[in-house]
């Protein structure tokens, strides 16, 4: 079994350089929809039988575009609460240029037992706590 992972397409907040997390859930913008179609094109010919996505609008919309383009015919896209975006608290919606990135990293380190993204370089294991060794 192969698992393909991808990020959702662009939203207005992404385009504006703002921090996006679980508190704000904008839909994809035109560029994000284009990116989702391009991602689907890259997956043509792969044996994909299921799509699992976080329940946020931007992720579900990306998954729906991919599902439609690939004609997977999955009864329902699986929305996994475990995949929900981190909550960045008061940082959400703020321009990245106005945020102390080191403070943000300290604040998000080990949230819910997850490993910091910087620690995952070269690591292909899932970062959910139950899968940590």
C-alpha positions in Angstrom: 0.0 0.0 0.0 1.2 3.5 -0.9 0.1 6.6 0.9 0.3 10.0 -0.9 0.2 13.0 1.3 -0.3 16.6 0.2 -1.2 20.0 1.6 -4.4 21.8 0.8 -4.5 24.4 -2.0 -4.0 28.1 -1.4 -6.4 30.2 0.5 -6.7 34.0 0.7 -4.9 33.9 4.1 -2.0 31.9 2.5 -1.8 34.5 -0.4 -1.7 37.3 2.1 1.1 35.7 4.1 -1.1 35.2 7.2 -1.0 32.4 9.8 -3.7 29.9 9.3 -4.8 27.2 11.8 -7.8 25.6 13.2 -9.6 28.7 14.2 -10.0 30.2 10.8 -11.1 28.1 7.9 -11.2 30.0 4.6 -12.1 28.2 1.4 -9.7 27.7 -1.4 -9.1 30.7 -3.7 -8.8 30.4 -7.5 -5.1 29.6 -7.3 -5.9 26.9 -4.6 -8.4 25.3 -6.9 -5.9 25.3 -9.7 -3.3 23.7 -7.4 -5.8 21.0 -6.5 -6.4 20.2 -10.1 -2.7 20.1 -10.8 -2.2 17.8 -7.9 -4.9 15.5 -9.3 -3.2 15.5 -12.7 0.1 14.4 -11.0 -1.8 11.5 -9.4 -3.3 10.2 -12.7 -2.4 6.5 -13.1 -1.8 5.9 -9.4 -3.9 3.3 -7.8 -5.9 5.5 -5.4 -8.9 4.0 -3.8 -9.5 6.3 -0.8 -9.1 9.9 0.2 -8.8 10.9 3.9 -8.7 14.6 4.8 -8.9 16.9 7.8 -12.4 18.3 8.2 -11.4 21.9 7.4 -13.1 23.5 4.4 -9.8 24.1 2.6 -8.7 20.5 2.9 -12.1 19.0 2.1 -12.4 21.2 -1.0 -8.9 20.1 -2.1 -9.9 16.5 -1.6 -13.2 16.9 -3.5 -11.5 18.4 -6.5 -9.0 15.6 -6.5 -11.7 13.0 -6.1 -13.7 14.5 -8.9 -10.7 14.7 -11.3 -9.6 11.2 -10.6 -13.1 9.7 -10.6 -12.3 7.6 -7.5 -16.0 6.9 -6.9 -15.5 6.8 -3.2 -18.9 7.0 -1.5 -17.7 9.6 0.9 -14.4 11.3 1.5 -13.2 10.3 5.0 -12.8 13.3 7.3 -10.4 12.5 10.1 -10.6 14.7 13.2 -7.2 13.4 14.1 -5.8 15.3 11.1 -7.1 18.7 12.3 -4.9 21.7 11.9 -3.0 23.0 14.9 -4.5 25.8 16.9 -2.1 28.7 16.7 -4.1 30.8 19.2 -3.7 34.5 19.0 -1.2 34.1 16.1 -4.0 33.0 13.7 -4.8 35.5 11.1 -1.8 37.7 11.8 0.7 38.4 9.1 3.8 36.1 9.4 6.0 39.2 9.1 4.5 40.5 12.4 5.1 37.3 14.4 8.1 36.3 16.3 8.7 32.9 14.6 10.9 31.6 17.4 8.2 32.3 19.9 5.6 30.6 17.7 7.8 27.6 17.4 8.3 27.4 21.2 4.5 27.8 21.6 3.7 25.0 19.2 6.5 22.5 20.2 5.0 19.3 21.5 1.4 20.5 21.3 -0.8 17.4 21.9 2.4 15.3 22.0 3.2 16.0 18.3 6.8 16.4 17.3 8.0 19.8 16.0 8.0 19.9 12.2 11.7 20.8 12.2 12.4 17.5 13.9 10.8 15.5 11.1 13.4 16.2 8.4 14.2 12.9 6.8 11.8 11.0 9.0 9.1 9.2 7.1 7.1 8.0 10.1 3.8 9.5 11.1 4.0 12.2 13.7 0.9 11.1 15.8 1.8 10.3 19.4 0.6 6.7 19.2 3.1 6.0 16.4 6.1 7.4 18.1 8.8 5.0 19.2 
